[in-house]
Every structure is written in C-alpha cells, then in structure tokens.
Amino acid sequence: MSRRVRAGYEAVGWAGLLAPARTPPAVIATLNAAVRQAMDGPEIASRVAELGAEPAVSSPEEFGRFIAAELAKWTEVARQSNISLD
C-alpha cells in the first residue's frame, strides 16, 4: 500500500457530541458542563487512555470552529485530489 503525505495536513481521529440545530443555548451549556464533569472523572480518563486517545474538552464555540476548520481542510484536499461524491 502506498501512502502519500501532503505538506501541511494532519489527519487525526476525533469524536464529539453534537446537538440539533436551534437547540437552546441553556441546553447546550448544560450538556457541555456534564461532558466536562464526566471527562474530568478518573473512570473516563483511564478508559480514554486505555483506548490510546487523549481527551480534549472544549467550549461549544471552540468545537464549532474546529469542525468548520476540518470541513474546510478536507474539502480542499478533496478538491485538489479531484475526489467527488456521487
């Protein structure tokens, strides 16, 4: 299997919690607080480490910016590579 690496790109697996559009900000804040509390607990931290992952909790705004950046990055990679979804 050959592997091509493009300078300036990094592929990292990630997971996150999303809510439907127009979810009230108070609900988003409550969910974010609950996730932060769970991720700070020793049970979740040890399980995440066992899986070889590094926990990273952010604000809803930071996560939104991260998703937008990932979308822009991989859209450009697809465009430059002439990849299309049919």
N, C-alpha and C positions, 0 to 999 in steps of 0.2 A: 504494500500500500504506500503510495507516495503522499507526502504532506507538503503543502505549500503554505508558507507563512508570509503574510503581508506586513510590512513595517508599519508600526503604529496601531496595530489591532491586537486585542487580547480577548480571548473567549473564556468566560467564567460562568460556571453554572450558578444559578441563584433561584431563590424561591421567595414568594411574598404573599401577603394577604391582601386581596382586593375586595372592594365592595361595589355594588351597583352605582351607576351614575346617579347623581342627585341624592345620595344618602346624606342625611342631615349631618352637619359638622359636629354636633354634640355626640352623635353615634360613632363617627369616625374617631373622635378624641377618646371615647370610652374604649373602643376596640384597641386603639394604639396603646393606651395605658395598660390594658390587660395583657397584650402581647409583650410589652416591655417587662412587666412584672414576671410573666412566665419565663421569658428568656433570661432573666436575672437569677432565676432559681437554679439550684445545683443539679436538679434532676434533668432539666432540659439542657443545661450547659454541658453536662457529662455525656448525654446522648448525642448531642450535636458533635462533640469532639470524637466520640466513637465512630461516627459516620465520616470523619475526616473533613468536616466542614468548620467554618469559622462563623459564629453568629454575628450578625450586624443588624442592629435595630436602628431605624431612622424615623424621622417625622414623616407624616403623610406627604408633606410638600417635598421633602428630600427624595422620597421614594418615587413620587410623580416625576421629578426631574430626572432621576436615574432611568426610569422606564422610557421617557422621551429620548434621552441620550442613546440608550440601547437601540431603540427603534430607528433613530436616525443613522446610527453607525451601521447596523446590519442592512438597512435599506440601501445605503451607499455601497456596501460590499456586494450585495446582490446586483445592483445596477452596474458596477464596474466588472462584474463577472458574467454579465448577461444572463442572470438567473431570473426566471419569471415563474409565477404560479399560474397554472392554467386550470 
